[in-house]
Amino acid sequence: MTAPQPDYLTDHDYPPVFHPEQAPGWLAAVLVALGHPAPARGHWCELGCGEGFSAALLAAANPDMRFTGIDLNPRHIATARARAKAAGLDNLEFHCADLRDPQGLAGPFDMIVTHGVLSWVGPEVRTALAAFIATHLAPGGVAAVQYMSEPGGAAFRAFHAVFRACAGAPDPVAEGLARLAALREAKAGFFQMHAHAAQTLDNLLTQPPGYIRHEYMNATFQPLAFGEVAGLFSDRGLVWRGSATPLDNIDAASIPEQAARSLAGVRDTVLRETMKDLARNQALRYDLFTRPKAPAGDEAHLALLRGVVWALLPGAPPPAALTFTTPIGPVEADPRLYAPLLTRLAQGPARFGDIETIPPFAGRPGLLNQALQMALWAGIAHPLGRAPRAPGAARLNRLLLAEAAQGARVPALCAAPLGSGRAVPPAQMADLGAGGGPQALRALFGLDRG
Ligand SMILES: C[S@@+](CC[C@H](N)C(=O)[O-])C[C@H]1O[C@@H](n2cnc3c(N)ncnc32)[C@H](O)[C@@H]1O
């Protein structure tokens, strides 16, 4: 049998990126918030893992679990393997394989994540990706599937068309950027109609060329409708459970009030989510799928919630000044909820069951659940990890700081106390590498341990 021809570019490397939604603790906390048991802390797998940056951070932060990354690009896999070896991460492996022909990958996997793949490949690979998940997901497992969605993502097909049309230029990325910038300057109708296009262009101007090539110069760039993606998975026996982006599970904070009223009484999941996508002009979705299982009853749900331990993240804003910047505008955080919550977490990590006894939350676990999910989404609080002193985390961080000092792009460091990674801006990365930076961050990254 001949190997499938890649329908994705392989001649340029995708830069390292970290996605906190892929962390086992994040996925577990979101599932539990939605009323489903957390998956086992067994085997995690990323489909289309690029250079395996997220996989490396998460493997170092969760040494009690196993991690696997799969990607068709041999250079990506070579970089990923070299980093894992240098950091001595023996719970992490990478496979160079096309998802249409994933030989030698047995599974089952308790968590399967994929980011930046589904909207950038043709229907054959999309189907193969869904089939892989349906075949390899453990019975209690979860799949987190990110893609560019209709209708908000559709706007960027216009950018894709411009970059693709520049493919013959000596430097297509620079050419495409210059053409788009000129159009914006000229107040082109596209930029007038799509307020976020200018912001996206500004962001692109700060990105390495490899990022832009992968995002906009593949043959396919297809924002997908929720119904199409949900159908791919439901045809294979998997059930949509919600979003890995907590904000998208909270209508009160993510849907304009009037639009929310038009959703009242809509029970059909596909129609409801499609209407929500229109209400939010949703550009990106991060859908969670599991095998069919009845959601936990109220008592069981409470028991699941009460088991999660939450920690405040360094740099959390004072509760009085807290405003959530959401895609539908600023949402003021109610200080009657967030002041006691953040004050309690500032004293140290706390179990949901303990925070629940504080007056505004007593007898109102739903309110606390929502407040914690907003805090998770906003990067203020996070579930506690299982291995605060993971030695692999400190080794990996020292390696990454050395790479950053050499000018490499290092978007995040491994935060073992959270079982995750944490984004670090370049200036702070330099301070940390030079032995400085805030003490709370040095502790989070295990930088002063022998
Ligand atoms: C945009 S990059 C995203 C990388 C990583 N998931 C991230 O978010 O940083 C997409 C990755 O998917 C990989 N990919 C595309 N099609 C694939 C296929 N059919 N099988 C395996 N990997 C694939 C590409 O090589 C690339 O590394």
The ligand as a Gaussian input file, in Angstrom:
#p B3LYP/6-31G(d) Opt

LIG

0 1
 C       -0.804000      24.384000      12.890000
 S        0.192000      23.045000      13.361000
 C       -0.311000      22.888000      15.058000
 C        0.725000      22.266000      15.953000
 C        0.291000      22.126000      17.404000
 N       -0.880000      21.291000      17.520000
 C        0.030000      23.486000      18.000000
 O       -1.139000      23.842000      18.167000
 O        0.981000      24.180000      18.308000
 C       -0.607000      21.627000      12.636000
 C        0.212000      20.360000      12.716000
 O       -0.572000      19.266000      12.225000
 C        0.284000      18.399000      11.498000
 N       -0.547000      17.621000      10.543000
 C       -1.265000      18.094000       9.509000
 N       -1.871000      17.084000       8.861000
 C       -1.521000      15.940000       9.498000
 C       -1.808000      14.564000       9.264000
 N       -2.561000      14.162000       8.253000
 N       -1.272000      13.660000      10.117000
 C       -0.476000      14.049000      11.148000
 N       -0.164000      15.341000      11.385000
 C       -0.671000      16.285000      10.586000
 C        1.252000      19.341000      10.802000
 O        2.456000      18.717000      10.408000
 C        1.464000      20.415000      11.873000
 O        2.576000      20.134000      12.674000

